[in-house]
Amino acid sequence: MEYVNTEDLDIDLELGESRVDRLNSPIWDERSIHIFVKRDDLIHPIISGNKWRKLKFNVELCLNLKKNGILTFGGAYSNHLVATAAACQSAGITSIGIVRGDELNENSNETLKQCTSLGMKLVFISREEYALRNDREYHQKLGAEYRLMHLVPEGGANYYGIIGCQEIMQEINVEIDDVFIAQGTTTTSCGVLLSLKDHQRLHVIPVLKKFDSIGEMKSLLLKGGFDQEMTDDLLDQVIVHDDFHFGGYGKFPQDLLDFITNFHFEYKLKLDPIYTGKAMKCMISNLENDEFSGKSVLFIHTGGLQGGRGIVDFSE
Ligand SMILES: Cc1ncc(COP(=O)(O)O)c(C=O)c1O
C-alpha cells in the first residue's frame, strides 16, 4: 500500500501519494549502493510529511470521543500548529493553539496568520508558562479549562502520533538495510523504529544541539505505554548522528543552504533547511563509508518545505 489511508475517517482531505523514488549516481552504482526516498513530502501541501502521520489517529480519537476539537502547542513558526489547524478544519472540528510568547499576536508572522485563517484560536502564553507544557498538572489544568478538547503534545508527540508514523515503513515494499531520518521530538523515528525488521538499522539525525536522542526516544516510548525491555532491544538498532545539526535548531549556515540547492539541481528533490536538508547531508556524507557498499538505504522525506520559504532559492 503506497497511499495514506483516510477511508475510515470522516474527514474531507485529498492526500497525495507517498511514493518511493530511487536516487541514482554512478558513484553509488559502482559500489552497488541502492538509494530510495520515501516521499511523505507529497502527502499534502500543509499537512505534509510526518505531520499527517502524527495527526491522523489523534483526529480519529477526537472524532470517536466526540470532543469538540484539538488543543495543541507550538512556537511562533510551528508547522505542527498550521498542520493541526488545517487537519481540524478538514475534519469539521475546532482547534486551539497554545503559542510560546505572550508578546506575539495573530498577525505576528505568516505561520500565525495562516493558523488563524484556518480557524485556529491562538492563545499566547509567556515562555515560563510554556516551559510547563509537558507537565501533568499543567495538562490537568488545561483539561479542566478546555474540557471538550483533545490535548495533543507539541509536535504530536504521543502514542497516537507514534502509531501513525509506524505506517511509514509498512508502505515500503523494497528490501532495505538502513534508514535515515531527521529528528525533533523523536515521534516519527519512534514510529519507524517500531516497524523495523530485526536486521535493519535506523540512523537518526537530531536537529537540536546536545540532544539526547536515545534518552528522548526511550522516554517517549515508555510514556506511550510500550514495554521497557522491548524498547531497550529496539533502541539497539538506532545509530545517532549528532554532528549534523549545523549549529542547532533553526540554524542554517551557508554551506547547508549550498548543499540543498546543489542537491536539488542534481536530483530534482527539494529539502528544507530545518530538518530534511541536515538529514540528507548526513546520509550523503555517511555513504562514503565502506560499510554501505552493497546496501539498500532509505531516506524518509518528512516534508517541511514550507519552513524553507524565503530561505532556500530553488530557481535555476
Ligand atoms: C519536516 C520535519 N522533519 C522532521 C521532523 C521531526 O519529527 P519528530 O518531531 O517527530 O522527531 C519535523 C518535526 O515535526 C519536521 O517538521
The ligand as an SDF file (V2000), in Angstrom:
LIG
                    3D

 16 16  0  0  0  0  0  0  0  0999 V2000
    9.9680   18.3180    8.2230 C   0  0  0  0  0  0  0  0  0  0  0  0
   10.1710   17.6790    9.5260 C   0  0  0  0  0  0  0  0  0  0  0  0
   11.0020   16.6280    9.5970 N   0  0  0  0  0  0  0  0  0  0  0  0
   11.2600   16.0150   10.7680 C   0  0  0  0  0  0  0  0  0  0  0  0
   10.6750   16.4600   11.9360 C   0  0  0  0  0  0  0  0  0  0  0  0
   10.9990   15.7490   13.2090 C   0  0  0  0  0  0  0  0  0  0  0  0
    9.9640   14.9000   13.5680 O   0  0  0  0  0  0  0  0  0  0  0  0
    9.7820   14.4510   15.0840 P   0  0  0  0  0  0  0  0  0  0  0  0
    9.4090   15.6890   15.8610 O   0  0  0  0  0  0  0  0  0  0  0  0
    8.6680   13.5020   15.0250 O   0  0  0  0  0  0  0  0  0  0  0  0
   11.0530   13.8760   15.5470 O   0  0  0  0  0  0  0  0  0  0  0  0
    9.7770   17.5340   11.9050 C   0  0  0  0  0  0  0  0  0  0  0  0
    9.1000   17.9960   13.1300 C   0  0  0  0  0  0  0  0  0  0  0  0
    7.9870   17.6360   13.3290 O   0  0  0  0  0  0  0  0  0  0  0  0
    9.5180   18.1720   10.6730 C   0  0  0  0  0  0  0  0  0  0  0  0
    8.7050   19.2460   10.5810 O   0  0  0  0  0  0  0  0  0  0  0  0
  1  2  1  0
  2  3  1  0
  2 15  2  0
  3  4  2  0
  4  5  1  0
  5  6  1  0
  5 12  2  0
  6  7  1  0
  7  8  1  0
  8  9  2  0
  8 10  1  0
  8 11  1  0
 12 13  1  0
 12 15  1  0
 13 14  2  0
 15 16  1  0
M  END
$$$$
